[in-house]
């Protein structure tokens, strides 16, 4: 009944008619229909393969030999062409050397001035010409002879014989050269056919050249003959063997020379050969293969034209000789190919037999493998006939052993299974539809699989795989138990509260997801089924996921931390536990997921907090040390350091690795360790932090430091101490700075002496002490002499060093008395003790003496001094202010009296000081109100001619009358008024001189202060530009003191002034620190002899000698000499006798307003009522 329900009779009949029922005895164990056919085809394939290989070897051998032959010919062709190139270049150079000799002959003819044939014949027949020709061809063995002839062929000179035999003439075959030159006047060179030397009978190649004069006159012919035998010997030397020939041809194909030598070939023409007809005319060189003209065989002929001559080099090689090495190689290759062919034939025969035996063995093994499979297996051909089946298939469907036969149709197989109640088809298809659909899938090459239950309740999974060329293989797997396990898995999977899914390992697509995953991720189940694992993974982790599944294995579980994206776009952190399994025929992965986003965020926050605290502790600029307090240890001395920061490392000068884990006793000296332990014990028993003020600590590299400490015990919730934290502060540098600041407030930074603040406190203290004890003391005010000049001359660095040394000496000299620097180069000393002022006077003398010795600074010896003024308490002042004023007043009196002296205050000094200050103030106002006048004293040549005036300043004070320059000039220099005073004198003197009609000079005195301060050259240039005075009319008078202060700087300034065109006069020569080195270093325009030598010139022989020496010195230097202070005629006469150049003094004219000398200046002056000038 079952069979009739599934298989209608018509269908059975139709399908049964297609397949004959073969004998089923061997169906189960048969893989292929016929044993003979199983190995006959492979044997034929092997034989066919051997035949193909043999043919391929033959073709390859022929191809290789043909290629090698072509390569051999090409290589020989290249060698021949290189050889022809070398030979052509060599012969070309040889012939060019003959042309050089012929050109030398032509140049000699032209140098002799030969312009006619008669002169040529007359001058070219001498022995000198013969000798020159022989000398020129010496060293050129390839030149056979040199010949000179007249245009008509008369032999004039010949290198082969001297004198020339009378019967010797030009050979007949050389005559074409004369014809060629005669017929073509433009032709200069002719190469003839080979000819024999008339002397020795040797073959030669004649090269003829026309000889012309300066104007192109045809004077004669010079022949140079090349020895053919030399060329043939040369060809023999370059020919490595006898397998080829070398020939020299004319362009018309005529043989000139050949090796091997053949007299029958010489002068024979081969003009009809392709080489001369086609190759050489077209390209100038080339190689071809042709049959020989002299021998009937194939030849390789390579030729090349000479570059400068109508000749060609030809190298010929027999083709057989060229292919000699190829023939040997061909024999070896053909033999090898024959051997290989025999080996292939023998091997193919052996393999065919062996393959047959192996195939039978493989069939037996295949039968065993098929019958031991856990799945049932069948194989059908393209027509649906059974080819192979195994025992598992028959047992799976409970078929009798004799029921299945090879060749039975699929419908019949299904009928047998229906009879055994083990047949099935998909529930929605009939048997016909099933078979038709299966055959269609096989035809289109698509797998066809399904799962179904058979009549006994078992579940079978069938997979049909198409085979190439038709047919298919089907596997039948009993999955009844696996399905029950899957149902159990599905129950646990779907109801699990943990998100889970299953995805395919190949495509990574989701195969199943549980409700927890749907709820957690927000995707519907349908959305999940269209997605893959990458869709929920953040993009930057795709590569990591791919790498993980590439190395995942089936045996172990795997865990991974990843980030997933939910349906709402939010990203979560998950931990995925994975295991590989088979799911519905797929190799898949079961994944259980745990969302750890919140936990990870909390961990990250904790980590950031910990890093933040670690960073703070590590980078806080104060040292921090932490000890752990173990509950089991009560001895504080055994607590060990567990943490220190970077600042603590820097303080102690050692790495934390050395400190952590150690107790204080293991790190510090005993005293310091006890201090730390005591402090830690007190901290443990205190509810508040403990402070330790400045206390010393010993460090490893930084020595002993001073620190403050704050200690606190960190306790748990039960108030039990867990840690001891100590925060240190290194106050060493702060305390030192505070001490330094305190010292700086009361001490001079440069000299380290007490400063004005300390001095004020000290003098107040001295006053209180003296008043209390009824004692007296002395205030000494000290000022350095020459310090300002040294500071200006050598710079502030030297000045500072000078002050430091002076301070050191003063402190030593003051001994127990208080010494202070109150500013600049001003110092004070408070001298206490009895017997005043005697004691103070001794101290002052000692102070001056300490400074009087030279001071050496930077290899310079600086000499300065000191002046001291003193005031006694309480006689000269009852308070500090009055004492300072009176001590300073005494100091000014001492400096005015004599530098280096000691002066104590007297009441009269107050009036003098007030008078001096009043004069100073009046002078300042006088300059501002133009109360200063300029008087002019004339200067004359010794013969009486006026040369100029010296401008002298006068002060007409309204209250004091006429004030002497000796009185107000020092005050101006002392208080700094000399600069504006000097500027006004210079400016008014130049303005006045610019108004004079006579080109007289005006002399202006320059103060040393003007040299030291400001830019004097710039000032002078500005005044000259403003006033319009010619620079040559301005004389600047300087004293030697200018040069003494800073010699180098003074010379530089004087050079700049002289560059302006101004004249420089050395004033007061012979006084002070005169030195001839000044005259050597600078070219002065005039020297003035000081009035001190002129006043007693008539009575003092020393003055006479000095004046005469100065005058002689000036004349030797070509510098004019002016004597000032000339008041008598006797002085004038003596100066004239001594040769003095110029004079100035009361005798020749007093200093007067310039209006008094209008007749000398050429300007009529209207006397002004109040003309004033500054100067």
HUVENPE-V530572 format. One record per pair of residues at least 6 apart in sequence whose C-alpha atoms are under 6 Angstrom apart, sorted by the first residue. I is the first residue (numbers start at 1). J is the second residue. Records with the same first field share a line. If there is no record, write none. Layout:
I->J, J
This chain:
3->418, 419
24->405
27->405, 406
31->388
39->356
43->352
46->348
50->345, 348
54->341
88->306, 313
106->211
110->213
115->213
117->219
125->156, 157
134->159
142->226, 227, 230
143->225, 226, 227
144->225, 226, 227
145->159, 224, 225
146->159, 223, 224
147->157, 158, 222, 223
148->156, 157, 221, 222
149->155, 156, 220, 221
150->220
151->220
177->190
188->209, 210
189->208, 209
190->207, 208
191->206, 207
192->206
194->204, 205
195->203, 204
196->202, 203, 204
203->228
204->225, 226, 227, 228
205->225, 226
206->224, 225
207->223, 224, 225
208->222, 223
209->221, 222
210->221
211->219, 220, 221
212->218, 219
228->257
232->258, 259
244->316, 317
245->259, 315, 316
246->258, 259, 314, 315
247->257, 258, 313, 314
248->256, 257, 312, 313
249->255, 256, 311, 312
250->311
251->310, 311
252->271
253->269, 270, 271
254->267, 268, 269
255->266, 267, 268
284->304, 305
285->303, 304
286->302, 303
287->301, 302
288->300, 301
289->299, 300
290->298, 299
291->297, 298, 299
292->299
298->319
299->317, 318, 319
300->316, 317, 318, 319
301->316
302->314, 315
303->313, 314
304->312, 313
305->311, 312
306->312
370->390
371->390, 391
375->476, 477
376->392, 393, 475, 476
377->389, 390, 393, 474, 475
378->388, 389, 473, 474
379->386, 387, 388, 472, 473
380->386, 387, 471, 472
381->471
382->470, 471
384->409, 410
385->407, 408, 409
386->406, 407, 408
387->406
397->422
417->423
421->455
422->454, 455
424->454
442->466
445->466
447->464, 465
448->463, 464
449->462, 463, 464
450->462
451->460, 461
452->459, 460
453->459
458->480
459->478, 479, 480
460->477, 478, 479
461->476, 477
462->475, 476
463->474, 475
464->473, 474
465->472, 473
466->472
494->514
497->516
498->516
499->516, 517, 593
500->513, 514, 517, 591, 592
501->512, 513, 591
502->510, 511, 512, 589, 590
503->509, 510, 511, 588, 589
504->588
505->587, 588
508->532, 533
509->531, 532
510->529, 532
518->524
521->566, 567
522->567
523->567
536->564, 565
537->564
538->564
554->580
557->578, 579
558->577, 578
559->576, 577
560->575, 576
561->574, 575
562->573, 574
563->572, 573
564->571, 572
565->571
572->597
573->595, 596, 597
574->594, 595, 596
575->593, 594
576->592, 593
577->591, 592
578->590, 591
579->589, 590
580->588, 589
581->588, 589
582->588
618->645, 646
621->647
622->647, 729
623->647, 648, 727, 728
624->644, 645, 726, 727
625->643, 644, 725, 726
626->641, 642, 643, 724, 725
627->640, 641, 642, 723, 724
628->723
629->722, 723
637->677
638->663
640->661, 662, 663
641->660, 661, 662
642->660
649->655
652->699, 700
653->700, 701
664->673
665->673
684->713
689->711, 712
690->710, 711
691->709, 710
692->708, 709
693->708
694->706, 707, 708
695->706, 707
696->705, 706
697->704, 705
698->704
705->732
706->730, 731, 732
707->729, 730, 731
708->728, 729
709->727, 728
710->726, 727
711->725, 726
712->725
713->723, 724
714->721, 722, 723
715->721, 722
746->754, 755, 757, 758
747->753, 754, 755
748->754, 755
751->804, 807
753->820
754->820
755->820, 821, 822
756->822
770->776
776->873
777->831, 832, 872, 873
778->830, 831, 871, 872
779->829, 830, 870, 871
780->828, 829, 869, 870
781->828, 868, 869, 887
782->826, 827, 828, 867, 868
783->825, 826, 866, 867
784->825, 865, 866
785->864, 865, 866
786->864
791->799
793->1046
809->850
810->847
813->847
817->831
818->829, 830
819->828, 829
820->827, 828
821->827
831->840
848->866
851->865
852->865
854->861, 862, 863
855->861, 862
866->900
867->899, 900, 901
868->891, 902
869->887, 890, 891, 902, 903, 904
870->887, 904
871->883, 886, 887, 904, 905
877->883
890->903, 904, 905
894->901, 903
930->1172, 1173
931->1172
932->954, 955, 1172, 1173, 1174
933->953, 954, 1172, 1173
934->952, 953, 1173
935->951, 952, 1151, 1152, 1153
936->949, 950, 951, 952, 1151, 1152, 1154
937->949, 950, 1150, 1151
938->948, 949, 1149
939->947, 948, 949, 1143, 1144
940->946, 947, 1142, 1143
941->1141, 1142
942->1141, 1142
947->1000
948->1000, 1001, 1002
949->1002
950->1002, 1003
951->1003, 1004
953->1175
955->962, 963
956->962
972->978
981->1174, 1175
982->1175
984->1174, 1175
985->1174, 1175
987->1023
991->1027
994->1029
996->1161, 1163
997->1162
998->1161, 1162
1001->1033, 1034
1002->1034
1003->1035, 1036
1004->1036, 1037
1005->1036, 1037
1006->1037, 1038
1008->1042
1017->1057
1031->1061, 1062
1032->1061, 1062
1034->1062
1035->1063, 1064
1036->1064
1037->1065, 1066, 1067
1038->1066, 1067
1039->1066, 1067
1043->1050
1063->1085
1064->1084, 1085
1065->1084, 1085, 1086, 1087
1066->1087
1067->1088
1068->1088, 1089, 1090
1069->1088, 1089, 1090
1086->1119, 1120, 1121
1087->1121
1088->1121, 1122, 1123
1089->1123
1091->1124, 1125
1093->1103
1097->1103, 1104
1108->1138
1120->1141
1121->1140, 1141
1122->1142, 1143
1123->1143
1124->1143, 1144, 1145
1125->1145
1126->1144, 1145, 1147
1127->1145, 1146, 1147
1128->1147
1155->1165
1158->1164
